[in-house]
Amino acid sequence: MVNEYAESFLNCVLKRNESDNIMRLGALLMVVGVTPMVVIGAMIIQLWFYDIIEALELNDFVGVMLITSTIAAFYMLFMATTAHKHYLRDKRWMEALSGYAASYGRDTAEMDAVAAQFDDAWISRIKKGFMYYFLIILVANVLQSIPLFASVMEMTLSMEVVGWLFLIVNIELVIASLYLFIFVRKHDGLQCEFTSLFCESMKEELPDAVPMDTRIKNRMLWPHIILNIVTLGLYAFIFTLWALHTMNLHIARQWTYEENLLKIIMARENATGIRKIDAEPETDLIKIAIKNMEQII
């Protein structure tokens, strides 16, 4: 394409897999929920199979809860990193479309005002905060495996400790899910508003262009919090899956929209001979986690 802003938008679309991750919900459920349950189940089966009379020791459950809290803390970091990467791509995405409209002499003040509401500072601070928290939980989990610290822990073990650890895991999942819900809701609304302004300003050059409509409803969050309290924290796992599904839904529908918009822009610019090579999105949770950790370090 001759128009540099159209080419910039094209690059955003073609390289989207470098910034956007669509994860399998089952993988997250296995990591966050099933893993600790399997460990506890294995201990109970061992108790019955070997006919051990004495009950399971508290430090067994504490160890499981510490591992689970570390996994949940990593989930918080992973969600914040995923949201931040998606935000940065969409910021370039909107800059390209705004520049494209300006190249045709259109007034982009309203579009720029909407784009300015994407605050990079608070998203970066939240990601750093989640990273520091994850490192603290990780260090605590490592220390409890050292005999000296483990012996000190055993002297202070009680069912209250196990309960507090479960509460920590629950709070971690709820905070991460709330953050993801709020991020997607605000981000999706601003992006739909931006595309509406873009299509209105470019209706002469791009008559077939329509605003983005992801149909993501602006749901209230307080019922989820009440359900989590009523179910004594068990609803947190369902809430986590729902939050991740909402993020996946936003990304998938944005991909569909930008592909159609790109075709319209390419037709306007008389672009020919561009071959799109779009790799399959990465869905392996472990590979995504390793890639994100490498970028954070």
C-alpha positions in Angstrom: 0.0 0.0 0.0 1.1 3.6 -0.7 -0.6 5.1 2.4 1.8 4.6 5.4 -1.0 4.5 7.9 -2.8 1.8 6.0 0.4 -0.2 6.0 0.8 0.4 9.8 -2.7 -1.0 10.3 -1.9 -3.9 8.0 1.1 -4.7 10.2 -1.0 -4.6 13.3 -3.3 -7.2 11.9 -0.7 -9.5 10.5 1.4 -9.4 13.6 -1.4 -9.7 16.1 -0.3 -13.2 17.3 2.7 -11.6 18.8 0.5 -9.6 21.2 -2.8 -11.5 21.5 -3.2 -14.8 23.2 -6.4 -16.9 23.0 -6.1 -19.6 25.7 -8.0 -22.7 26.2 -10.2 -22.5 29.3 -9.6 -26.2 30.1 -5.9 -25.6 30.4 -6.4 -22.9 33.0 -8.9 -25.0 34.9 -6.4 -27.9 35.0 -3.6 -25.6 36.3 -5.6 -23.5 38.8 -8.3 -25.9 40.0 -7.6 -29.5 39.2 -3.9 -29.6 40.2 -4.4 -29.0 44.0 -7.4 -31.3 44.0 -5.4 -34.1 42.5 -2.7 -33.7 45.1 -5.2 -33.8 48.0 -7.0 -36.7 46.4 -3.7 -38.6 46.0 -2.9 -38.1 49.7 -6.4 -39.3 50.8 -6.1 -42.4 48.5 -2.7 -43.1 50.0 -4.2 -42.8 53.4 -6.9 -45.4 52.7 -4.7 -47.7 50.6 -1.9 -48.2 53.2 -4.4 -48.3 56.0 -2.7 -45.5 57.9 -4.7 -44.7 61.0 -3.3 -41.3 61.8 -4.8 -38.3 60.0 -3.1 -36.3 57.4 -0.6 -33.8 58.8 -1.5 -30.1 58.5 1.8 -29.3 56.7 0.6 -31.6 53.9 -2.4 -29.3 53.3 -0.3 -26.2 53.9 2.1 -27.3 51.2 -0.7 -27.9 48.7 -2.2 -24.5 49.5 1.1 -22.7 49.1 1.6 -24.3 45.7 -1.9 -23.3 44.8 -1.4 -19.7 45.9 1.8 -19.5 43.8 -0.2 -20.8 40.7 -2.9 -18.3 41.4 -0.3 -15.5 41.8 1.2 -16.4 38.5 -2.3 -16.3 37.0 -2.7 -12.7 38.2 0.7 -11.8 36.6 -0.2 -13.6 33.4 -3.6 -11.9 33.0 -2.0 -8.5 33.6 0.7 -9.2 31.1 -1.8 -10.4 28.5 -4.0 -7.3 29.0 -1.0 -5.0 28.7 0.3 -6.6 25.5 -3.2 -6.4 24.0 -3.5 -2.8 25.0 -0.2 -1.8 23.4 -1.2 -3.4 20.1 -4.6 -1.7 20.1 -2.9 1.6 20.9 -0.9 1.2 17.7 -4.0 0.0 16.0 -5.9 3.2 16.8 -3.0 5.4 16.0 -2.9 3.9 12.5 -6.6 4.4 11.9 -6.5 7.9 13.2 -3.5 8.7 11.0 -5.2 7.1 8.0 -8.3 9.4 8.5 -6.0 12.4 8.9 -4.2 11.6 5.7 -7.5 12.2 3.9 -7.9 15.6 5.6 -10.4 14.4 8.2 -10.6 16.0 11.7 -9.4 13.3 14.2 -9.7 15.4 17.4 -12.6 13.2 18.7 -10.8 10.0 17.8 -7.6 11.2 19.4 -9.6 12.1 22.6 -11.0 8.6 22.8 -7.6 7.0 22.2 -6.1 9.3 24.9 -8.3 7.6 27.5 -6.2 4.5 27.1 -3.9 5.1 30.1 -0.7 3.1 29.8 0.6 4.2 33.2 -1.9 2.4 35.4 -1.9 -0.8 33.3 1.9 -0.9 33.6 1.8 -0.3 37.3 -0.8 -3.0 37.8 1.4 -5.5 35.9 4.5 -4.6 37.9 2.5 -4.9 41.1 1.3 -8.4 40.2 4.9 -9.3 39.2 6.3 -8.2 42.6 3.4 -10.1 44.4 4.1 -13.2 42.4 7.8 -13.1 43.3 7.0 -12.6 47.0 4.7 -15.7 47.0 7.2 -17.7 45.0 10.0 -16.9 47.5 7.7 -17.8 50.4 6.9 -21.1 48.8 10.6 -21.9 48.3 11.5 -20.9 51.8 8.9 -23.3 53.3 10.7 -26.2 51.6 13.9 -25.4 53.4 14.2 -27.5 56.6 15.0 -24.5 58.9 12.0 -22.5 57.8 9.8 -25.6 57.5 10.5 -26.5 61.2 9.5 -23.0 62.3 6.4 -23.3 60.2 5.4 -26.6 61.8 5.4 -25.0 65.2 2.8 -22.5 64.1 0.6 -24.7 62.0 -3.1 -24.8 62.6 -6.3 -25.1 60.7 -6.5 -21.4 60.8 -3.3 -21.2 58.7 -4.9 -23.5 56.1 -8.0 -21.4 56.1 -6.1 -18.2 55.6 -4.1 -19.7 52.8 -7.3 -20.8 51.0 -8.6 -17.2 51.5 -5.5 -15.8 49.9 -5.9 -18.1 46.9 -9.5 -17.0 46.6 -8.7 -13.3 46.9 -5.9 -13.8 44.2 -8.4 -15.3 41.7 -11.1 -12.7 42.4 -8.8 -9.8 42.1 -7.3 -11.0 38.8 -10.7 -11.8 37.4 -12.2 -8.4 38.5 -9.2 -6.6 36.9 -9.7 -8.6 33.6 -13.4 -7.9 33.6 -12.9 -4.1 34.2 -10.1 -3.9 31.6 -12.1 -5.7 28.9 -15.3 -3.7 29.6 -13.5 -0.3 29.5 -11.2 -1.3 26.6 -14.0 -2.8 24.5 -16.3 0.2 25.0 -13.6 2.8 24.0 -12.6 0.7 21.0 -16.2 0.5 19.7 -16.6 4.2 20.2 -13.4 4.9 18.4 -14.4 2.8 15.4 -17.8 4.5 15.3 -16.0 7.9 15.0 -13.6 6.5 12.4 -16.4 5.1 10.2 -18.4 8.4 10.5 -15.4 10.5 9.4 -14.5 8.1 6.6 -18.0 7.4 5.3 -17.2 8.9 1.9 -13.9 7.0 1.3 -15.0 3.8 3.1 -18.8 3.6 2.7 -18.9 -0.1 3.6 -17.0 0.3 6.9 -19.1 -0.3 10.0 -18.3 0.3 13.7 -17.0 -2.6 15.7 -19.7 -4.3 17.8 -18.4 -7.2 19.9 -21.7 -7.5 21.7 -20.0 -7.9 25.1 -22.5 -6.8 27.7 -21.6 -4.4 30.4 -22.6 -6.7 33.3 -22.6 -5.7 37.0 -19.9 -7.3 39.1 -21.4 -7.2 42.5 -23.5 -10.4 41.9 -20.3 -12.3 41.3 -18.8 -11.1 44.6 -21.9 -12.1 46.5 -21.9 -15.5 44.9 -18.3 -16.0 45.8 -19.1 -15.2 49.5 -22.2 -17.4 49.5 -20.3 -20.4 48.1 -17.4 -19.8 50.5 -14.9 -19.0 47.7 -15.8 -22.0 45.4 -17.4 -19.6 42.8 -14.0 -17.9 42.3 -13.0 -20.7 39.9 -16.1 -20.2 37.8 -15.6 -16.5 37.9 -12.0 -16.9 36.7 -13.1 -19.0 33.7 -15.8 -16.5 32.9 -13.4 -13.6 33.0 -10.9 -15.4 30.7 -13.8 -16.3 28.3 -14.8 -12.6 28.1 -11.2 -11.7 27.2 -11.0 -14.4 24.6 -14.4 -13.3 23.2 -13.2 -9.7 22.8 -10.0 -10.7 21.0 -11.7 -13.2 18.7 -14.4 -10.7 17.6 -11.9 -7.9 17.2 -9.9 -10.2 14.9 -13.0 -10.8 12.8 -13.7 -7.1 12.6 -10.2 -5.9 11.7 -9.9 -8.5 9.0 -13.1 -7.1 7.3 -12.0 -3.5 7.8 -8.6 -4.3 6.4 -10.2 -5.7 3.2 -12.2 -2.5 2.8 -9.1 -0.3 3.2 -7.0 -2.5 0.8 -9.8 -2.1 -1.8 -9.8 1.6 -1.3 -6.0 1.8 -1.7 -6.1 -0.6 -4.7 -3.7 -2.9 -2.9 -3.0 -6.1 -4.8 -0.5 -8.9 -4.5 -0.4 -8.9 -0.6 -0.4 -12.4 0.7 -1.5 -12.7 4.3 0.4 -15.4 6.3 -1.4 -15.8 9.7 0.0 -18.4 12.0 -2.3 -20.2 14.4 -2.6 -18.5 17.7 -0.6 -20.0 20.5 -3.0 -21.9 22.9 -0.5 -23.9 24.9 -0.6 -22.4 28.4 2.9 -23.5 29.3 4.5 -22.1 26.1 2.6 -18.8 26.6 3.7 -18.6 30.2 7.4 -19.2 29.4 7.2 -16.5 26.6 5.6 -14.0 28.9 8.1 -14.6 31.7 11.0 -14.1 29.3 9.5 -10.8 28.2 9.0 -9.7 31.8 12.6 -10.6 32.8 
